[in-house]
Structures are given as structure tokens and as C-alpha cells.
């Protein structure tokens, strides 16, 4: 695995290569978002179906404004940037259909990570940066958890340490300004967004406008099973110490930040099944539950 400086990473990206970069959510497989050839490389390396859109990243609102049609609600939502929220809006002609999976909408966001922001400013162009994993597989929140097959096919990796948020961004569809809808759960919950926007925010189901809504997703190689409580003979992710258990935080944000790294560690244990003790069933845990259900879904 080749580690790159910011200068080296910017040069590689501008030359049309792919680079793994850190964000506050997960590590991303980055390439120039307006270069169709580079975008096709991203799909090929991930093994991602062409109809699944990519999220476009910029260093600030002004850099992203030319690529989407912002209504007044979207402008209000953009006040949450930089941060782990992706807005789905009607795209402009500056975004190639390759990037949006052939759709007239585009997902855009400003990541809240100093290295990602510095790199975006150096490159001077928006980056498509889906999670740096194979399609439906576990996202990486640490460099040591990157899939070696992904690392082999990129120009290099920018090491930004562990990702602070640890789950992919909330995806908020604002194409219907009167009815904002969450398409993928994340750090920003329905309650927080409703308060910020001053209007009710709905919850959508699976949508082709958003990445990360496949029923079976974020999966380690080892099958995952959600259980009410781990028995003394079980091993997996637990809120209590015992045996080979990986002890998880009891606070939802800390749990989210730890989840993918814990699943990656469990995946290396050689267990037949990774059993995960069910977290509380409350609104603060919605994003965690979303990822666990997809991780445990039939393959």
C-alpha cells in the first residue's frame, strides 16, 4: 500500500488516477467527478453497478453550487456543511451522467475532515468519492482495514487516521422542496433535520437516487447475526466483557464510530458467524440499526 502526501495525491487525481482519501465518515475511493473515464474506473474497481450514483464532494458550498440546482430548502440544509450530510438535488449539465448513474439528480456534500478539505482545495475540482470497498462489502474507517484488492488498483492512499463519524453520510432528498426525505440514515437524524429546516422530514425506502440503500450492504466476509444478548459461549460484538467478545461503546455516536472497525476485526477472527448484541431501539440508534440490518441481510 502506497501512502501519498497531499501534493502527490492531488497530482495523481488531476492525472486521472484514483486515490483513497479519508473523510469524517469512511475512507473514499476518489476520482475527478467530471471526468467520465475516471468515474468509470471507480465503478470498475468497486464492482459497482452502473446505475448506482456517486456522491460529489467539494471543499465548500461555492465550489458545489455550479453542479446542482439549489432551492431555498437546500440552501438552508447546506448550512450544515462541512458535515456528514449529502443533499440530493437536480443536477446541472456540468455533472456527467456517468457520475449520477444515468439519473437527472446528483448527491453532493462537503466533508468535515481537514485532510479531505485541503486535498479538495488543492485539486480545484469536485471529487466523486464513494466508500473505498467492493460493492456491498464492509466500508473502511481505518487504513489498515482497506481491502487489499482496492489498494492495489489505486495510485495510493492518503492516511488520515480513524474516521471520526464512522458511518456513511445521511442522504437527504430535496428534489421536492416541500417534502424533504431521508434516503439513508446517518449522523443527522430526522429530528435534527426537521428542527434545522423548520419543516417535517420524511423517511424514504430504497431509492435509486441514493447510494447505500441495497438491502444487503456493508457486509464483512463472515456472516453477521443480530441477537438479543450474547450467551457465555457466543463470540461477537457485545456491550459487556467476556471471552473473545469485542466490547462496544454504550453511546450511539461512539458505537457508530467503532462499528466498521469492530466488524473488520471480527472478520479476521476466523469465526463462523459474527453475532452482534442488539443495541437499544431508539431514534438515536437509527443509523446503527440501518447498517446492522444490511450487514446481517441474506446475501
N, C-alpha and C positions, 0 to 999 in steps of 0.2 A: 504494500500500500504506500503510495507516494503522497507525502504531505506537502502542500503548497503554501507559499506565502500569499498575501492578498495580491501583490503585484503579479506573481506567476499565475494565480487563478484568474485574474482579470484578463491577462494576455491570452490564456487558453480559451476562455469563454468568447472573446472577441474573434478568435481564430476559428470558431465554430465547433469547439470541443465541449464535452460535458465535464462538470466538476461537481463533486459532492460538497455541499455547504451546510453550515449549522443555521438553524433558526431557533426561536424560543420553543417551538412545538416539537418538531422532529427534524432529523437531517434530511435535506432535499437533494434531488438529482437535478442539477441546474443546467440550463442552456438558454441562449438568447430566444426570447418568446416570439419575436417577429421573424425569425429565420425558419422557414418551413423544413429545410433539410435537418437542422439541429433538432427541431421538435420531433421529427420522425425518428431520429436517433433515440430520443428519450423513450418513446413508445416501444422501440425495438429492444432496448436494454432492459426495460421493466417487464417486457412481455405483456404490455397493457393493451387491451382492445382499443382500436382507433376511435370509437365513439365515446370514450370516457374523457371528459375535458381536463385540461391542466389549469392550475392557478397561476396567474401572472403576478409577479412581485415587483414592487418599486420601492425607492427609498423615502417617498413622501407622496402626499395627495397630488401635488402639482405634476409629478412625473407620471402618474397614472391617469390623470384627467383626460388626456387625449385618446385613451384606449377604450373608454366606456361612456355611456350616456347617463350622467348623474342627475337624478331627480332630487327634490328637496329632502326627502327622507334619507336618500343615500348620502347626501352631503352631511346630514346630521350624524348618520352612522359612522361616517369616515372620521368623525372627531375621536373615535375610539382607537384610531391608528396613532403610532405603531402599536400593534397588538394582535392577538391570535383570533382575528375575525376576517373572514372572506366574504365579500359582497358579490352577489350575482346580479349583473346588470346587462342591458342590451349593449352589444359590442359596437365599436366603430370599425371602419374599413382598415384601420391600422393593425388590427389583430387578424392574422391568417386563420382560416377555418381549421387548419391542421391543429392549432393550439386549442381550439374550443370543441374539438371532436365533431366538427361539422355543424355546430349549433350557432344561432344568432346571438347567444349570450356568452358572457365571459365572467370568470371568477377572478377578483383582484384583491390584493392585500398588501399592507406594509408590515413586514416582520419586525418584532421588537427584540432584535438581537444586534449588539453593536458591530459584530464582525459581518453579519449579513448586510447591514445598512452601509457599512464602509465599502464593502465589495460592490454593492449596487451603485453607489455613487461613483466608484472608480470605473465601472463598466459603462455607465451612462446610458444603458438600455435596460428595458424590463427583462426579467428572467422568469421563465417557466421553471418551477421547482417542485414537482410532486415528491412525495416521500421516496427516499433512496432505498427502495426494496423491490423485490419481484412482486408482480400483481397478486393481490390478496394475502401476501405474506406479512410478517411482522415488521413494523417500522422500527428504525434505529434511533435511539436517543443518546447513544454514545458511539464514538468512532469504533471502539472495539467490538460493537455488535453489528457492524455493517456486513452485509452479505459479501463474501469474497468475490463472488461472480460479478456483483455490481462494481466493486472496487477495481476489478481487473479491466473493466471496459470504459473507464473514465480517465481523464488526464491526471486526476489526483484528487485529494481530499483536503479541505480546509478544516482544521481541528479547532472547534470552538468549545470543547468540553461538554459536559452533560447538558441536555436541553432542559430549560427551567420549567416549562409547562408540561411537556411530555406527551400530550395528545394533540392530534391534528386540530387545526383551527375550526371554530364554529363557522358554518356556512349559512349565510342569511340571504334568502332570495328577496330582492327588492324590485323585481321587474313589475310587480303590481304594487304600486306605492301605497295603496290603501290597505293592503293585506300582507305585511312582511311575514315571511315564513322561514323557520329554521329547517334546513335540509339535512344538516349534520350537526350533532351536538358537540359542544366543546366548552372551553373556559367560560365564554359568555352565555349564560343561561337565558331561558325565555323570560324569566322575571327581570333580570338585569337589563335585557334589551328593551322590554316593554317600558321600563322606567326611563331609560335613556331616550327612547324615541317618542315617548308620550302617547303611545297607541298600542293596542294589543298585538302581540306577536304570536303567530300560529306555529304549529308543529307539522311539518310535512312528512310524507313517507319516502320511499325510494324514488329518486328523481335523477334522470339522465343529465340534468343541468349541474349536478354536484358530483365531485369525486368522493370516494369513500363510503358509498351507500350500498355496495354489493352486500348481499345477505351474509356470505362467508368472507370475512376480511380480517386483516390484522392478525393472521394466524401463524404461530410457530410451527415447526415441523411436527412436534409432538401434539397429539390431540388434547384439547382443553375441555374440562368438565367443571361446571359450576355446582358446588354442593352447599348445603345449608351450614354444615360445620365439618371440619376435618376430624376424622377419627384418629386415635393414637397410632393406628397402623398406616394411615394415609401420609402422603407427602405432597406438598404443593405450596400455594400462596395462602398464608394464614395471618390472622391478627394476633396470634399467640405463638410463643416459642414452643418448639417441640420437634424432636427427630431431625429430619433434613429440611424441615419447613423453611421457606423464605418468609421472614416476618415483614408484613406490610404496615404502612402507617394507618392510623385510625382517622386521619383528617383527609377529606376528599381531594384537595389540591395536591397535597403531598403524595397521596396514593397515586393520583394520575401521573405525577412526575416520575414515579418509581415503576409504574406498571410494565412498560415495554422492556425495560432493562431486567426486571424480575422474570418476565416470561422468557427472555433470551437466556438468562442464567439457568432457569429450569429446563429449557430446551437442551442444554448441554449436560444435564444430569443423567441422561440415559433412561429416564422413567418411561413407562408405557403410556401414562396419562398424567397431565398436569392438572391437579384438582385445585380449584380456586374457591376459597371460602367466600360466600356471597356477602357483598358489602350492604350497608343499610339501604332501604328502599325509600329514598327521599330525593327531592329535587336537586340537592347539591351533588348527588352522585349520578345524575342522568348520563353525563358523558362517559363516566367509567362503565356504567352498565351497558351503554351502547357498544363500547369496544369489547367488553367481555362477551356479550351475546354473539357478536360477529365472530370473535375468536373461537367460540365454542360451537358455532353452527356446523351442520353436516357439510363435509367438503364436496 
